[in-house]
Amino acid sequence: MASTPFSQTSHHQPRSKSLPCKPHPLILQCNQHLGSLETSDANSPSSSLFSHKLTGLQTLHDCVEKLVLLPLTQEVLVQERQEKWVDELLEGSLRLLDVCTVAKDALLHTKECARELQSIMRRKRGGEVEVTAEVRKFLASRKVVKKAILKALENLKATVKKGKVSPSNKDHQTTTLACLLKDVEVITLSILESLLIFISGPAQSKSSNYWSLVSKLMHNKKVSSTQEADQNEFSNVDAALQSFVFHMTRKSDNINHLQSQLENLESVIQDFVEALEILFKRFIKIRVFLLNILNH
């Protein structure tokens, strides 16, 4: 199995008709997983869609881990260790860890604040002043999370190198491996970036916050329960809590609904965190394998 050659099935490199080589099964599997992730519907982001994509990323990186452990892969990496694309591969593995960490931290911070708010709501039912104060704390914490996400996205944009991978060695095995690993990094960063934006919620200018909030609340009342389940739980909670603070809903009647939304948000966060923890461990293992191979 280790002696089976790679094949030019990467998205960036067309298959060479002059090379009647048989694709390695792991190359085919990785490309299939990449294709599946790329064709996922990104026009209507939802928590269920991101759960599906995170699971797909786990499967993809499990396949990449097996690919990196192939003797043929290790041979290519050792031969190319001084090349720029290998350095970029290592830099990319760090970027994946960094972005994954930002997403986990944002989720855990939001979860902790949501739990504190739910606790206040249960203990001080009817005490609108105390609950409102805690709601304001939650909204303030969300601003902190959004600011951290914005900074992470700006840093990511500044560090990611765009363009095709161009190994100096034009051997088809080397080119196929380099382009495939780059494709994996690109699709992974793209999904994690989209997840960060989803967690942050839609950006709004201060001047339009009030009326956009009213519009969102009126719209939420019209959608069906099925449609509502596919919306952004983070922005839904933000909007509901802002309406609570601005007295656009009767507070005494809205506590139960707010608690339900917070519980739903916490469930979504837990699913995301568990998926990201699995991914983080995959990223660590693959990076360690790469470093061991290159330092051997």
N, C-alpha and C positions, 0 to 999 in steps of 0.2 A: 504493500500500500504506500509505503514511504517513497518508493521509486517512481510512482506514477507522476507524470509531469503536470504542471499547472496548465490552465488553458486561458486564452484571452477572452474572458467573459465579463470583465469589468465594464461598468457603465461608460468609462472614459475611453476604452480601447476596443475597437471592433475586432472580431475574431479574424485571424489571418487565414485566408483560404489556402495559403501555401504550406501551412503547418497542420497536417492531419493528426494532431495530437488529441488524445482522449482527455476530457476534463476530469480533474480530480473530484470525487463526490463532495468533498467539503467546500470546494470552490462553487460548485453548483448550488449547494445548500445555502451558502452565504448570499449568493446572488438572488436566490429565491426569496430569502427573508428580506433582503434589501428591497426587492421589487414589491413585496407585500406591504412593507412600511411606506413606500413611496406612493402607492396607489390608495392608501387609506384616505377617507374623506376628511380633508382638513378645512372645508368651507364652513362646517358647523361644529366647532369645537365644543366638547362636553366632557364631563368627568368620565363617562363610560368610554368615550373615544380615547382619552388619554390612558385609562387603565388598560385598554386593548393595546395601545402603542407601547406602553412600558413593558407589557408582557412580551410583545414582539421584540423589543430591544434585548430583553433577557435571553430570548432564544437565539437572537443574532449573535450576541457576544459569547454565548456558550459555544456556538459554532466557531467563532473566531478564536476562542481559547484552544479548541482542538486543532485548529489550523496552525496556530503558532507553535504548537508542540510537535508538529510533523518534522521529521529529520530534514526533509527537503526545504521546508520553510526556514529552519534554523541555518541551513547551509547558505541560503540566499542572504539572510540577514547578516551572517558573519562576513560574507564576501563584500557586502555593501555597507558595512558599519561606518565607513568614513564618508558616506554619501549624504547629501543634504536631505534627501527624502527620509532617511532613517532618523536624522535629528528631528525633523518635523513630526515624525511618527511619535517619538518620545514626548515632544512638546504637546502634541495632541492628546496623548494619554493623560497628561497633567491637566489639560483644559477640561477633559471629561470629568475628572475628579473634582475640580474646582466648581464647575457648574452644578454638578450633582449635590455637592455640599451646600451650595447657596439655596438650592431648591428645598433640601431637607430642613435646613435651618429656618427658612421662611415658613414652612409648613408646621414645624414643631412650635415655633413662636406663636403662630396664629392659633394652633390647637390649645396651647396653654392659656392664652388670653380668653378663648371661647369657653373653656372650662371654668375659669374664674368668674366670668360673666354669668354663666348658668348657675353657679353656686350662689351668687348674690340674688339672682332672680328667685331662686327657690327659698332662700332664707328671708328675703325682705319683700315678699309678695304684697303688693299694695303700697309699698314704700317707694313712690315714684321718684322722689328726689335722689335716694340712694342708688336706685337702678339706673337712672339717667346719668348719674356721675360715673358709674361703672361702664355704661355704654360709651360715654365719651372717652374713657380710658382705652376701650377696645378699638375705637375708631382711630385714636392717636397711635396705637400700636400697629394698626394696619398701615398708617402713613409711614412708619419706620420700616416696615416690611417692604412696602412699595419702593421706598427710596433705596433700600439695599438691592432690590431686584434691578432697578433702573441702573444703578452703578455697575452691577455685574454684567448686564447686557451691554453697556457702553464699553466695558473692559474687554468683553468677548469680541465685540465688533472691531476693536482696535488691534487685537492680537491674532485673530484668525486670518490666515493667508489664503487668498482665493486663487483659483487657477488649477490647471492640471498638474499632476505629478509627472515629473520628467526625469527618471533615473538615467544617469549617464550610460549605464549598461543597458543596451537595447534588447538584451535577451528576453524572450517572451515570458519566461517564468518570473523574472524579476519585475518586469513591467506589470504583469497581471497581479502579482502579490501587492506591489506598491499602490496600484490604483484601487484595488479592492479594499485595502486597509484605510485608504484615504476616504473612499466612499462611506465606509462604516463610520468614520469619525464625523463626516459631514451630516449624515442622516441622524446620527445620535445627537449631535449638537443642535440640529434643527428642531428635533422633537423636544429636547430639554428647554430650548429657548422658548418654544411655543407654550410649554408647560409653565414657565416662569411668568409669561405674559398672562396666562389664564389665571394663575394664582393672584397676580397683581390686580387683575380686573381692568376694565376699559379706562383709559386715561380721560379725564375731564378737566376742562378749564374751570377756574373758580367762578367765573361769571355765569357759566351755564350749569353749574352743579344743581341748583335748586330746581329749575324747570325740567332738566333732564331726569332728575330724580322723580318728580311728579309724573312725568311721562312713563318712566319705567314701572312705577307702582301701578298706574292705571293699566298698563299693558299686562302686568303680572296677574291682575285680577281677571283678565279675559282669557288667558291661556288655559288649556286643559291640564290636568294633572300629569298626563303623559308628556306633554310638551315641557312642562315646568321641570320635570325630572331631568331633562336634557339640557337645561340652562346652566349657567355658571353659578355654582353654589356660593362662591366667594363674593361675587358682585351682588348676588341676591341678598346675602346677609348684610353687606355694606349698605345697600339701599334701604333695607328694612330698618336697620338700626339708625340710619340718618333720619328716616321718617319719624321714628320714635322720638328722637331728640328734637326735631322741628315741629312736633305736635301735629303732624299730618294724619295721624291715626290715634284712636282712643287708646291710651296706654293701658288702662286696666283690662281692656278686652284683647289687647294685642300681645300680652306676655306669653301666653301659651303658644301662640303662633311663632313668636321669636324663639322660644325654647326649642320648638320642633325644627326650625331652620338651623339653629346652632347644632343640634344633635345630628342632623343630616350632614352639615358641613364637617363635623368631627369625624363622621364615618368615612366621608370622601378623603379627608386628610389622612386618616389611618391607612386606607388602601394605598394612597400615593406613597406614603412614607415606607411602608413595607416593601413596595415595588422598588423604590429608590435604594433602599438598603441592600437588596439583592443585587441591583445593578452596580452599586458602589463596590461591593465585594468582587464582582466580575472584573470591574475596571482595575482594581488593585492587583488581582491575580495576573491579568494579562500584562500589566506594566512590569510586575516583578519577573514574569517569564521573559519579557523582552530584555530587561536589564541583565538578567542572568545569562541570556544567550549572547548579548553583545559584549559583556565583560568576561566571558569565558576565556 
